[in-house]
Amino acid sequence: MDSILLLVNSVPSSVNAQRAWQLGRTLHEQGQSVSLFLLQDGVLGALEGEPALREFPPEIACYVLGEDLALRGFTPLKLRAQVQVADYARLADLFAQHTRVIGAL
């Protein structure tokens, strides 16, 4: 079974981000192991109250780049409970751990 890392750097309301959310759900429903990494403006999708990840399966690991979160004036306290803050080293580890990487930029 493949493990897939989805990278999203667009605002949650963008077409690319919407496609990434749908792709992540579909792959998960098909039995794929999926992780989501949000960076740049994509981190906004992980904020508490943001509807983007509301229906995202909790089994899908979700990460945000801490630097991008801080650059936008947010702290980890503003994130949904299922989201983990990560750094570039963790992103590099995730690249190595997954068999496929899909960028929904």
C-alpha positions as CSV (number, residue, x, y, z in Angstrom):
1,M,0.0,0.0,0.0
2,D,1.3,3.5,-0.9
3,S,1.6,6.2,1.6
4,I,0.9,9.6,0.2
5,L,1.9,13.1,1.5
6,L,-0.2,15.9,0.2
7,L,1.4,19.4,0.3
8,V,-1.0,22.4,0.2
9,N,0.2,26.0,0.2
10,S,-2.9,27.8,-1.1
11,V,-5.6,29.5,1.0
12,P,-8.4,27.1,2.0
13,S,-10.9,28.7,-0.3
14,S,-8.7,28.2,-3.4
15,V,-9.6,25.6,-6.1
16,N,-6.3,23.9,-5.5
17,A,-6.8,23.5,-1.8
18,Q,-10.4,22.3,-2.3
19,R,-9.1,19.7,-4.7
20,A,-6.5,18.6,-2.2
21,W,-9.1,18.1,0.5
22,Q,-11.2,16.0,-1.8
23,L,-8.2,14.0,-3.0
24,G,-7.1,13.3,0.5
25,R,-10.6,12.1,1.5
26,T,-10.9,10.0,-1.7
27,L,-7.5,8.3,-1.2
28,H,-8.3,7.6,2.4
29,E,-11.6,6.0,1.5
30,Q,-9.7,3.8,-1.0
31,G,-7.5,2.5,1.8
32,Q,-4.4,4.6,1.1
33,S,-2.3,6.0,4.0
34,V,-2.5,9.8,3.7
35,S,-0.8,12.7,5.4
36,L,-1.4,16.4,4.9
37,F,1.2,19.1,5.2
38,L,0.1,22.7,5.1
39,L,2.5,25.5,4.4
40,Q,2.5,29.1,3.4
41,D,-1.1,30.3,3.2
42,G,-2.3,26.7,3.4
43,V,-1.7,26.9,7.2
44,L,-4.9,28.9,7.4
45,G,-6.9,25.8,6.7
46,A,-5.8,24.3,10.0
47,L,-7.1,27.1,12.2
48,E,-9.9,26.3,14.7
49,G,-13.2,27.4,13.2
50,E,-12.0,27.1,9.6
51,P,-14.4,24.9,7.7
52,A,-11.7,23.5,5.4
53,L,-10.8,20.5,7.5
54,R,-14.1,20.0,9.3
55,E,-15.0,16.9,7.4
56,F,-11.5,15.6,7.0
57,P,-11.0,12.1,8.4
58,P,-9.3,12.3,11.8
59,E,-7.1,9.3,10.8
60,I,-5.3,11.5,8.3
61,A,-2.2,13.0,9.9
62,C,-2.2,16.8,9.5
63,Y,0.8,19.0,9.9
64,V,1.4,22.8,9.6
65,L,4.8,24.5,9.1
66,G,5.3,26.4,12.4
67,E,7.3,29.2,10.7
68,D,4.5,29.9,8.3
69,L,1.9,29.8,11.1
70,A,3.9,32.3,13.1
71,L,4.5,34.6,10.1
72,R,0.8,34.9,9.8
73,G,0.4,35.9,13.4
74,F,-1.0,32.7,14.8
75,T,0.1,30.4,17.6
76,P,-0.5,26.6,17.9
77,L,-3.3,27.4,20.4
78,K,-5.4,28.5,17.4
79,L,-5.1,25.2,15.6
80,R,-7.6,22.3,15.4
81,A,-6.9,19.5,17.8
82,Q,-5.8,17.0,15.2
83,V,-3.1,19.3,13.7
84,Q,0.6,19.0,14.6
85,V,3.1,21.8,14.3
86,A,6.2,20.8,12.3
87,D,9.4,22.3,11.1
88,Y,11.5,21.8,7.9
89,A,13.3,18.8,9.4
90,R,10.0,17.0,10.1
91,L,8.9,17.8,6.5
92,A,12.1,16.2,5.2
93,D,11.3,13.1,7.3
94,L,7.8,13.0,5.9
95,F,9.2,13.1,2.4
96,A,11.3,10.1,3.2
97,Q,8.5,8.2,5.0
98,H,6.0,8.5,2.1
99,T,6.1,6.7,-1.2
100,R,4.4,9.5,-3.0
101,V,4.3,13.3,-2.6
102,I,1.6,15.3,-4.3
103,G,1.8,19.1,-4.3
104,A,-1.5,20.9,-4.6
105,L,0.0,24.3,-4.9
